[in-house]
């Protein structure tokens, strides 16, 4: 059983391209909507490839899209670990 979205992808992004987009979103957290972010990237990327990267980042819960449509970075494992370890913030059983 093949996934329909996989057949439509002409080019898969390279790792350096994914990392570039991740870095750019981290640096400009909440400033851009999807299209504006694509246009502001330091290196040109095909829009279809850019959409694959955004879909991956949404699926892996590294970014989110707010009510205005702006992309924000939400993946902070170090601070999540810090808050997880705090006893005063834990749930009561």
Secondary structure by P-SEA (a helix, b strand, c coil): ccccccccccccccaaaaaaaaaaaaaacccccaaaaaaaccccccaaaaaaaaaaaaaaccccccccbbbbbcccaaaaaaaaacccccccc
